[in-house]
Amino acid sequence: MSSDSGACDALDRLFEQSPPTLGPTEVAERLGVSNKSVYTWLREGLIPGYKVGSTWFIIRDELKDTCAGVRMSLATPARSSSSTQNGTKGTDMRKIGTALLIVVTAAALTACTGQNNAPAPTPSASSTGPIYPDLDQFTPAPEGLIDEDSGETHGPRPVPTWDDESRESATAAAVAVMTAYARPDLPFEQWWAGLQPLLDNKATQDYAYMDPARIVATSVTGPAVITDDTSAYVAFVDVPTNAGTYGVVLSRADADSPWLAGRFILPEGVN
């Protein structure tokens, strides 16, 4: 078995009993680190996570991809900053590389000790569709407590629901962010100044190194349509453009917070 396939097997074994979404405490337990380390990595964008109100949640498969990427980055000699736009992010990944490497190595050793009779993993939601977090499984900050991430004092926050106003604001937000995104004619600084305020924290990390000249769409050509509203905190919206229909994933912290974009899904056939 190659080292790459062994790493994948180890990651699969490490997360095989995990639900599709995890809280910081669950991530800390699986990686064998402190809660404080996980919160630090989340704040710095070193591991993927989403914050709804005062509650963090992590999508299991995104975390697995990050762990696999850390192993690869540690195994590959670092390139100079002149050869990659992502050099700073690569350095950041190495900050957490040692801890994750130890965890994955330990899982690989466990996988090789003949423990092949482990119970089958509990079936999870289909990987082909969107995965929504069950926010009830995470413990929100009690009223009046200070959020260690932001320093804010949290009281009761209005719970969002789907109504006509929410739908209109979601489709309007999707059109606005897609209009800002579909500007390959702009220099990066001007493109980013228009787009970044419409993104959530994770998207700000993900798209900070993107070259807008690679974007094939140049205009929105029709009204946006909400395609999935399973959660009142998250909206999947289709936005038609001159290059095909893009998907935009939006989220909001509460009923009074604006919709922010977390991901752009390319039209079929567009790379």
C-alpha positions in Angstrom: 0.0 0.0 0.0 1.4 3.4 -0.9 1.9 6.1 1.7 -0.9 8.2 0.1 -3.5 5.4 0.2 -2.4 4.6 3.8 -3.0 8.2 4.8 -6.4 8.1 3.2 -7.2 4.9 5.0 -6.0 6.4 8.3 -8.2 9.5 7.8 -11.2 7.3 6.9 -10.7 5.3 10.1 -10.2 8.4 12.2 -13.5 9.9 11.1 -15.5 6.8 10.3 -17.8 7.1 13.4 -18.1 10.9 13.1 -21.4 12.6 12.1 -21.3 14.9 9.0 -20.9 18.0 11.2 -18.7 18.3 14.4 -18.3 20.8 17.2 -14.9 22.1 18.3 -14.8 19.7 21.3 -15.4 16.7 19.1 -12.6 17.8 16.7 -10.3 18.3 19.7 -11.0 14.8 20.9 -10.4 13.2 17.5 -7.2 15.1 16.9 -5.9 14.7 20.4 -5.4 18.4 21.0 -6.9 21.0 23.4 -10.1 22.9 22.7 -8.1 26.1 22.8 -6.0 24.9 19.9 -9.0 24.1 17.8 -10.6 27.5 18.5 -7.3 29.2 17.6 -7.1 27.2 14.3 -10.7 28.2 13.5 -10.1 31.9 14.2 -7.0 31.9 12.0 -8.7 29.9 9.2 -6.2 27.1 9.4 -9.0 24.5 9.6 -12.4 25.0 7.9 -15.3 26.0 10.1 -18.5 28.0 10.2 -19.7 30.3 12.9 -23.5 30.7 13.5 -24.1 33.2 16.2 -21.6 32.2 18.9 -21.5 28.5 17.8 -18.8 27.0 15.7 -19.4 23.9 13.6 -17.0 22.0 11.3 -18.0 19.8 8.3 -16.3 16.4 8.7 -15.3 15.9 5.0 -13.8 19.4 4.8 -11.7 18.7 7.8 -10.6 15.4 6.3 -9.5 17.2 3.2 -7.5 19.7 5.3 -5.7 16.9 7.2 -4.8 15.3 3.9 -3.5 18.6 2.6 -1.4 19.1 5.6 0.3 15.7 5.1 0.9 16.6 1.5 2.4 20.0 2.3 4.7 18.5 4.9 5.9 15.9 2.4 6.5 18.4 -0.3 9.4 20.9 -0.1 8.1 24.4 0.4 8.2 26.6 -2.7 9.5 30.2 -2.7 7.0 33.0 -2.4 7.8 34.1 -5.9 6.5 30.7 -7.3 3.1 30.7 -5.6 0.4 33.1 -4.6 -0.5 30.8 -1.7 2.9 30.8 0.0 1.7 32.5 3.2 -1.2 30.1 3.5 1.2 27.2 3.0 3.3 28.4 5.9 0.2 28.7 8.0 -0.7 25.1 7.2 2.7 24.0 8.5 1.8 25.5 11.9 -0.7 22.8 12.5 1.1 20.1 10.5 2.9 18.5 13.4 -0.2 17.9 15.4 -2.2 16.6 12.5 0.7 14.4 11.3 0.9 12.8 14.7 -2.8 12.1 14.8 -3.0 10.6 11.3 0.1 8.5 11.9 -1.4 7.2 15.1 -4.6 6.3 13.2 -2.5 4.6 10.5 -0.8 2.4 13.2 -4.2 1.5 14.6 -5.3 0.5 11.1 -2.4 -1.8 10.8 -2.9 -3.7 14.0 -5.5 -6.1 12.6 -8.5 -4.2 13.9 -10.5 -5.2 10.8 -13.6 -6.3 12.8 -14.6 -2.9 13.8 -18.4 -2.2 13.5 -19.5 -0.7 10.2 -19.8 3.1 10.3 -23.2 4.5 10.9 -24.7 5.6 7.5 -24.5 9.3 7.0 -26.2 11.8 4.7 -25.5 11.4 1.0 -22.2 13.1 0.0 -23.8 14.2 -3.2 -26.1 16.8 -1.6 -25.6 19.6 0.8 -24.9 18.7 4.4 -26.7 20.9 7.0 -25.5 21.1 10.6 -27.9 20.1 13.3 -27.4 23.2 15.5 -29.2 21.5 18.4 -26.2 19.2 18.9 -23.9 22.1 19.7 -24.1 24.1 22.9 -24.6 27.8 22.4 -23.1 30.5 24.6 -25.4 31.1 27.6 -26.9 34.5 27.9 -24.5 37.2 29.1 -21.3 35.2 28.5 -18.3 36.6 26.6 -17.5 34.9 23.3 -13.8 34.0 23.5 -13.4 34.4 19.7 -14.8 37.9 19.4 -14.9 39.3 22.9 -18.6 40.2 22.5 -21.1 39.6 25.2 -23.9 37.4 24.0 -27.5 37.7 24.9 -30.5 36.1 23.2 -30.3 36.4 19.4 -33.4 36.4 17.1 -33.9 33.0 15.5 -34.4 33.3 11.7 -37.3 31.8 9.9 -38.2 31.6 6.2 -40.7 34.3 5.2 -41.1 36.5 2.2 -38.6 39.1 3.5 -36.0 36.5 4.2 -36.4 35.0 0.7 -36.1 38.4 -1.0 -33.1 39.3 1.0 -31.4 36.0 0.2 -31.9 36.2 -3.5 -30.9 39.9 -3.5 -27.7 39.0 -1.6 -26.9 36.2 -4.1 -27.3 38.5 -7.1 -25.2 41.2 -5.4 -22.3 38.9 -4.5 -22.4 37.2 -7.9 -22.4 40.6 -9.6 -19.3 41.6 -7.6 -17.7 38.2 -8.3 -18.2 38.2 -12.1 -15.8 41.1 -12.8 -12.8 39.5 -14.5 -12.1 42.9 -16.1 -11.1 44.5 -12.8 -7.6 44.5 -11.2 -7.4 42.3 -8.1 -7.5 45.2 -5.6 -10.6 46.7 -7.0 -12.3 43.3 -7.5 -11.5 42.3 -3.9 -12.7 45.6 -2.4 -16.1 45.1 -3.9 -16.4 41.4 -3.2 -14.9 40.8 0.3 -17.5 42.7 2.3 -20.1 40.3 0.9 -18.2 37.1 2.0 -18.2 35.2 5.3 -14.9 34.6 7.2 -14.2 31.3 5.5 -14.8 32.6 2.0 -12.6 35.5 2.8 -9.8 33.1 3.4 -10.6 30.8 0.4 -10.9 33.5 -2.2 -8.2 35.9 -1.0 -5.7 34.4 -3.4 -7.9 34.1 -6.5 -7.1 35.7 -9.8 -10.3 37.4 -11.0 -9.1 37.1 -14.6 -9.8 33.4 -14.4 -13.6 34.0 -13.9 -15.5 33.2 -17.0 -18.8 34.9 -16.1 -19.1 38.7 -16.7 -22.7 39.4 -15.9 -25.9 38.2 -14.1 -28.5 37.4 -16.7 -31.7 36.7 -14.7 -33.3 36.4 -11.3 -31.8 34.2 -8.5 -33.7 31.2 -7.3 -33.4 29.5 -3.9 -32.9 25.8 -4.5 -32.6 24.6 -0.9 -33.9 26.2 2.3 -33.7 23.2 4.6 -32.1 25.5 7.2 -33.2 29.0 8.0 -29.5 29.8 8.6 -28.3 28.6 5.2 -29.6 29.2 1.6 -28.4 27.5 -1.6 -29.2 29.9 -4.5 -28.8 29.5 -8.2 -27.8 32.6 -10.1 -27.9 32.6 -14.0 -25.0 34.3 -15.7 -23.7 34.6 -19.3 -21.4 31.6 -18.6 -24.0 29.3 -17.0 -25.8 29.0 -13.7 -23.6 29.5 -10.6 -24.6 28.2 -7.2 -24.1 30.5 -4.3 -24.1 29.2 -0.7 -25.2 31.9 1.8 -25.4 31.9 5.6 -26.6 34.3 8.3 -25.9 34.4 12.0 -29.4 35.3 13.1 -32.6 36.9 11.9 -31.1 40.4 12.1 -27.8 39.6 10.4 -27.1 39.9 6.6 -26.7 37.0 4.3 -23.0 36.4 3.5 -21.6 34.2 0.8 -19.5 31.2 1.8 -18.9 29.5 -1.6 -19.4 29.8 -5.3 -20.3 26.6 -7.2 -19.2 26.7 -10.8 -21.6 25.8 -13.6 -21.3 22.3 -15.0 -18.4 22.0 -17.4 -16.6 25.1 -16.1 -13.3 24.6 -14.4 
